[in-house]
Amino acid sequence: MPRTRTKYIWPPPSLATDATPEPRAKKPRIEPPSPVKDGNAMNKKQDAPDAEDLPPFIQAILSVPMDVQIRTYRDWRHLGSPHEDFCMICEQTRSQPLIPCTTCNKSFHEDCLPPGSICDEQRQYFCRVCVLRNWHAQPPTITPPDSPVLPPATAVDRSSAQGNEESRNNTRAADQKPTGNQALSILAEISRSMSHGESSNAHGVSNSHRPSNISAYFCNPPLSTPGLPRQQGSSLMSPHLNEYCTSSCSSSSNAHGTPVMDSHARKSKFATLSTEVDSALWVLYRELESVTSLRQRIGELEAEVVKLRQDVSIRDNQIILSRRSLSSSANLPGGISQAEVDRLRVQAVRGEEALREIESIRAKNITLEKDLKEAKDECAAKDKTLIEWKGRLVSLIGT
């Protein structure tokens, strides 16, 4: 397939001073390729360049074997591709801006550029030596070096790493803002009020009705690094939630006794609030979940009270019927047989047992109604407390 003429003409506009570009020269008209010219161009490109037409430094570079040149190129790439600080033609320093070659360490002044250089569309310059090597089209591949084998860590290295980690943790703890301390004090007061309220009705709530749908998103255990010492602090949750998340929802304490969150906890890069405010919102969500469970428990107690009232009314009706039957049998003429008397005695014993059971049921009903009333009052108080502290927390975050 015939090759066409290159589209890039050298020299291009100044590469170093792009801030004040000079007017570009008008490109010559590209004639359509002809078979005769294409054949001549191919013959010229296939012929080796004449050694007499090349500058001495290019002849000296091309005389080096290709494997040595490739090895030198790879070493140059591994060193970060540094370029010479002087022009290879006039050997002058940075009196004028230097244009570096993309595939070698040579630099040239714009006025000293050797003929045959190329500049591609990405404004990458290739000197004549690299063009003769065809490195502007196919540069040598660079094989990455083998990864170094690290020596095993010694006890001294591990102890120094632990000491550095502890110093970083102390620095983070000292940089905590006073706003976080105020938020934590608010949460501690909420936790104390919640624990005091729930200890009063702990005997009335069975273990089967405890909230079990705690979201895993809020109870993720903090990541920890093996070998790093960490002190466990007190939890900021209410007691019935602390049973499920004691291992995952604890905080550490710094040297001044102020509770701070674990420094190893994973934090999203999209979070805009501080760690203390996040923990405060977390505790509020947990308490809101506990309020929902308490409301569910209140509904169950109300249903149980209605069922017990129905049982009591049924037993009362049975007692009334038994008494009526006894009174009617006593008024019958001709007396009552022994079998009828025995049946009535058995029925009277059963009636007395029913009365005792009714009394116990009534006492239980009174107790349940009292517990229900206390639970409703406590729920209302918790809702009021949560709304009040939530407003304070919002105002604290807003300031």
N, C-alpha and C positions, 0 to 999 in steps of 0.2 A: 504493500500500500504506500503510495507516494506521500512524503512528508510535506507539510506546508511551512511557510515561513513563520518565524516566531512573531508574536503580537507585541512583545515588549521591547522597547527601544531604550538604550542607555546613552547618556546618563539621564536618570529621572530627576524630578525636582528635589530640592534639598531635603534629606531625611531627618537631619538633626534639628533644623529650625522650621518645624511645621506651623509654628504660631504665625509667621509672616511668609506665607507661600509666595513664590515667584510665579509669574505667568508661564504656563506650560507651553512648550513648543508644539506646533501643529504636527500631528502625525501624518506621515506620508500615506498616500493611497495604496492599499493592498491590491495588487493585481490578481486576477484569478490564476490558479496554478495551471501550468502547461506541462505536457509530458516531457518536452525537451528540457525546460528549466528544472523540473523536478528530478529528472535523471541526473543532471549536472550537480544539483544540490546534494543528492544522495551520494554521488561519487566523491564530492568534496568532503562530506561528513565521514564517509568510510575511511578516507585517507588520514593517516596520522598527521598531526600538526608538525610543521617544519621546526626543528630545534633551533635553527638560526634566527627565526622570527620571534622567539620567546625571550623575555628578560632573563638575566642570569639567575635571579633568585627563584624564578619559576622552573627553570631547567634543573637547578639543584634540588628542588623539592620533588620534581617528577622522577629524578634518578633514584630516589629512595624506593625500595621494594613496597609493593602494595600491602602486604601483610603488616609491615612495620608501620605504614601510614594508618592502617585501620586500628592497630593497637594504640598508636599515639592518639587517634581520635577518641577512642573509648576512654583512655585515661583522662583526656581533656574534658570529656563529658562528666566523668565521675567527680572531677574537681570543681564542678559548677560552671563550666564553659567560660573561663576568664579570657579576656581579649587583651591584646597588646595596647599600651598607652602611647604608641608612636606609629606613624605612617610607615608602611613597608616600602614605599617608593622613595620618598624624600627623607625618611628617617627623622622627621621633625616631631616634636612632642605636641601637646594639645594647643598649639597656636591657633588652629582652626578645628571645627567640629570633626570628629572621626566617625567613619561609617564602619561598623564591625561586620564581618562575614558571619553568616548563620552556621556554617558547618566547619569552621576552623577558627583559630585564634588571631587571625590577621585583621588589621584595621587600616583604612585608607582615608585620605582626604578626598573631598568631592572633586577637587581639581586633578588629583593624582590617580583616579580610578583607571586601572588598566583596561584596554579594549577587550571585549569578549565577556565582560561581567554581565550578570543578569539580575533583574529585580522582578519578583513575581507580584501577583495581585495582593498578597498580604504584606507587601512592602518589605519583604525579606531579601537581603542582598547576598549574592553568591559571587565570590571572586572568580577570576579566570582559572585558577588552579582547581577549585572545586567543580567548575563547569567541565574542565577537561577530564576530571575523575568521574563525571556524571553523578556527583553527589547532590546536585540540585534537584535531581529527579529521584534517585534511589540512594539515600544516605545509608551508611553502614548501620547494622542493627547493634543494639547494646544489650548484652546479656546481663541481667541483674546479678550482683554478687551473692554468694551464699550467706545465709543469715548467720551471724556470729553465735557461737555456743556460749551461753552465759554460765559462769561458775556458780555452784550451789551457794545459796545464801547462808552465811554464818550466823552464829548467835549474836555476835556484836552488831551485824547489819540489822538483824531483826529488832534488837533493843533500840538501836538508833532510829529505826523507822517508827517504832512505837512512841519514842520520845517526841519525834517530830509531829506525829499525829495528835498526841496529847497537847502539844503547844498550839497547834492549829485549832483544836477544839476549844481550848481556853480563850484564844483570841476571838473566836466566833461568839462565845458566851459573853465576853466582855463588851462586844459590839452590839448587844441587844438593845433595842430602843425602849424608852420608858413606857411607850404606848403598849407594847406587848406585856409588860409587867402589870399595867392597870387592867388589861383584858384578862390576864390570868387570875388576878385577884377577884375580878367579877365572876369568873367561872368557878373559882373555888367557893365563893359565897353561894352561888347557885347550887353547886354540888352538896354543900352542907345543908342547905334548906331542903333539897330533895331527899337526902339520906335521912334527915330527921322526920320528914313526913311519911316516908315509906316504912320506917321502923315501927310506926304505930299500928299499921294494918298488915304486917307481914304474916301474922298467924291466920288471917282470913283468906289469904290467897294461896292456893295449892300450887305444887311444882308443875302440874300438868298444864297450867294456864300461863306460865311465864312466857314472855315474848321470845319466840324462836326464829323469827324471820329477820334477824339482824343482817343487814346487807354486808356482803363481803368487801364491798368497796370501801366501807368506813372502818373495817377491822383488819386491814392488811398489816401484817407484822413488819416492823422496820428492818431494813437490811442491816446486817452487822458484819464486821470483818473479824475473822477468827484471830484470836490473840490480842485484840485491843480491849483494855479494861473499860467497863461501862457500869455505872451505878444505876440501879433501878429506883425511880422516884415514885411518888404517890400518883394514883390515877385521878383524872378529872371528871369521871363519870359517876353516875348514881350507882348504888350498890348492886341492884338487880341486873344492870347492864355490865357491871364490872365482873360478874361471874362468868360471862361469856368471852370477854375481851381483856382479861387481866394480863395475858402474855403479849398482846399486840397493841394495846392502847395505853402504854405507860410512858412517862417522860423522865428525862434525866435532870439532875440538878448541878448547877455550876458551883464555883468556889464560894459565892456569896449566899448560897441557899435559894436562889431564884430558880424555879423550875423552867427548863427550856426543852424544846423538842430535840429528838435524836438527830445529830448532825449527819448520820448515814441514811436518813430516810430519803426515799426517792421523791423528788419534787418535779412537777411538770414545768416545762419552760414557758407555758402559756399562763401560769399563775401570776396574778397581779397583786395579791395580798400577801402580807407577811405570814410567817409560820404561826405566830401566836393568834392572829385573827382567824386563820384557817382552823386551828384547834378550837377556838371559841365557837365558830360556826358548826364544827363537828359535834361539840357537846350539845349545842342547841338542837341539832337534828336528832341526836340520840334521845334527848328528853322529850321531844315531840313524838318520837316513836313510842316511848313509854306511856305518854298520855293516851295514845291510840289504844294500846293494850289495856289500860285501865278502863277506858270506855267500853271496850269489848267485854271485860270482866263484869262491869256494871250491868250490861245487857243480859249476861248469863245469870247473874243474881236475881234480876227482876223476873226472868222466866222461871227460875226455881221457886221464887216466892209465890207466883201465880199458881204453879203446880201444887204447892203445899196447901194453899188456900182451898183449892178444889178437893184435895184429900180430906181436909178438915170438914168441909161441908158435907161430903159423902158420909163420913163417920157420924156426924150429928144426925143426919137423916136416919141412919141405921139405928141409932139409940132411941130416937123418937118412935120408930116403928116397933122396936122391941118392947118399949114401955106400954104402948097401946095394946099390943097383943097380950101382955101380962094383965093389964086392967080388964080387958074383955074376958079373959079366961077365969078371972076371979069372980066375976059377976054371973057366970053361968049357973043355972039351977041344977041341983042334984050333985053338986060337989065335983072334984077334979080327981082323976085317976093318979096313981103313983107314978106312972110313966110320964104323965104330963107335968107332974111336979118336978121330977128329975130333969126333964128337958128344960123347964123354966129355970131351975137352979143353974144348969150349965150355961144357959143363955145369960143369966144374971152375972155369972163369973166372967163371961166373955165381955159383957157390957162394962163391968168394972175395969177390965184390962183395956178395953177401948177408951174408957175415960182417962185412964192414966197415960195411955199413948197420946190421946188428944192434948192433954196438958203438956206433955213433953214437946209435942209438935208446936203447940202455941208458944212455948218458951223459945223453941228454936226459931220460930217465925219472928218473934220479937227481936231476938238477937240478930237475925239476918236483916230485918228492916233497919235496925240501928247501924249495922255495918254498911248497909246500902246508903243510908243518909250520910255517914261519915265519909264514904268513898266519893259521893257526889260533892260534898263540901271540899274535900281535899282536891278533887279534880278542878273545881272552880278556882280554888286558891292557886293551884299550879298554873292554870291558864293565865290568871292575872299576873302571877310572878314572871312567867315566861314572856308575856307581852311587855311588861315593864322593863325587864332586863334586855330584851331584844331591842327595844327602843333606845335604851342607854348605849348598847353596843353599836347600833347604827350611828348614833350621834358621835360616839367616840371614834368610829372609823371615818366619819365625815370630817371631823376636825383634824 
